[in-house]
Amino acid sequence: MERRQRGVSAGLLLLLYQIYQVGFENIPSVTLGVLVLNIFLFLSPLRPLTEVCLSVNEAVHRQNWQRLLLAPFHHADDWHLYYNMISMLWKGIMLERKLKSIWFAYIIAVFSVLIGVVYIVLEFLLVIILDDPSYGMNCGVGFSGVLFALKVLNNHYNPGRVSSVFGLPISSRYACWVELVAIHLISPG
């Protein structure tokens, strides 16, 4: 799990460049706050990844529930941060303008915890159904789950749209799945 390198790196520089290109004045306040929080925690993590990642073993068996709050805002490496925050930038701009800042902040907070709960339940079910305790040890970090929940919400508010994923026009209904596969191929794990 300990893949993170310290300091400024290519992924972080590219992310900062993209944010600069969009312009701080064009990024709604909650979206900008989420970006800043994630970048800050990447540069100055509260704890090592092995102490913030979310797993059945850590959260349930050891009752380390603070990981539900910490895991979404920590990233494995600069490219993990880059892909998640670029996705957050575009989804946040669209949804925060539509939903307004207070409601959007509430949604981000709820999704951040709820996605962790869903992750724990699914991993726990895999342990039971497959009788394989290794699923209880899988430890995850990052904002991806929240982003996919935001994508579903965005598709609800903007049905029938076409998204561009790596320059290919794809129905927004399926774009999140194409995005998931692309991110996994580019940055496995």
N, C-alpha and C positions, 0 to 999 in steps of 0.2 A: 504494500500500500504506500510506502514512503517513496514516491516518485518526484516530489516537489523539489525544484531547484530554487535557490534564493535569489532575490534581486530582480533587476530588469532583464527581460528576455524577449525573444522575437515575438512570441504570442502576445505578451503584454504590450510591447511597443506598437504592434499592429492594432490591438484593441484601442489603445489611446489615440492612435491616428484616426481610426474609424469614428470614435466619439468626437474628436476635433472636427472631422469632416462634416458630421451631422450638425455640429454647433451646440454648445451648452444651452443656448437660449431656445433651441428647438426640442430639447428633451424635457418632458414633464418632471416635476419635482420628485415624485415617488420613484419613478424609473431611474432618475439620476442618483437618488439615494441608494437604491439597490445596487446599481453599478459601482458606486463609490464604496459601499460596504464590502462587496465581494472583492474588489481590487485591494482595499485596505487589509482584509483578512488573508488575502493571498500573500501580500508583502509582509504582514506582521500577524501570522496565525496565532490564535489564542493558545493552541496546543499542537503537538505533532498530529499528523493525520491519523495515526493509529489510536489516538486518544479522542478523536472527534467523529470517526467514521461510525456508521449506524449498522448494527447487526443484531440478530436475535440474541446471540450469546451476550453481547454487551448491554443491550437495552433491556431485555426481558430477564435473563438469568442473573445478571449482575445488577439489575435495576438502575442502570446508568441512563436515566431518562433525559438528561440534559443533551444527550447526543441528538435527540429529535430536533433540538433548536440549533445545534452547532453544525451538523453534517451538511445541510443544504448550502451553507455559506462558505464552505471550504472546498478547494479544488485540488485535484491530484497534481496538475502541472499547468504550465502557462497556456498550452493549447486547449486543455479542458476549460480553463477560465475563458479563453478567447471565444470559443464556439458557444458556450453558454451565455456569455454576456452580449455577444452580437445578437443572438436570438432574443435575449431579454430586451435589448435596445429597440428592436423593431416591433416586437409584441407589445412592449410597454408603451411605446409612442402611440400605437393604434388603440390599445385598450384603455389606457389612462385618460386619453382625450375623450373617449366615448363614455366611460364610467365615472369619471371625475376622480380626483386624487384620494379623497378619504375612503371611498368605496374600493378603489384599486389597492390601497395600502392594506385594507382589511382582507381582501382576497389573497394578496401575497402572503400575509401572516398566516391565514388559515391554511392555504395550500402548502406552505412551507412545513407545517407540522403534520397536516393530514397525509401528505405524500409519504412522509416517514412512517406513519402508522400503517398505511397500506403496504409499504415495502416490508415492514416487519411481519405483518399478517401473512403476506404471500410467501415470504421465506419460511415462516413457521409452518405453513401448510405444506410446503415442499419437504420439510424435514419429516413431517408426519406421513404424508402420502407416499413418498419415495423411500421412507425409512433410511434416510441418509443425513446424518448429523452435520455433514460438511456445509449444507445450506445455512445452518445456523451460524456459521463462522463468516459467511460472505459479508464483507464490510464495504459500505458505499458512502461516497461523499458527492457533493455537487448539487447544482440547481436544476438539473435536467428534468426531474419529475415535475417540478413546479412549471417549467417551461412547456411541457407537454399538456399539462392541465390548462395553462393559458392559451395554448393553441386550440384546444377543444372549445374553450370559451370564445376565442376569436372567431372560430368557424361558426359558432352559434349566432354571433352578432353580425357576421358578414358571410352569409351562405352564398354558395355558387361562385365564389371568387376563384381566381387562378393565381397560384403562387409560382415564383420562379425559384427553383432549387438548382444551383449551379448552372443557371442559364436555361434550364429546361422548364417549359410551362407545364405545371401539374395542378390538377384540381386541389384546392385547399383542403378538401376532405382527406386526401391521401398524402399531402405534402409533409405532414408531421412524421409519417411512417418513412417516407423517403429520406427526410432529414435525419431520423434516428439511424437508419442503415448507413447513410453517408458519414455521420459522425463516428459511428462504430468502426467503419472501414478506415477513416482517417486517423482516429485516435482511439484504438481499442482499449477496452477496460474502463 
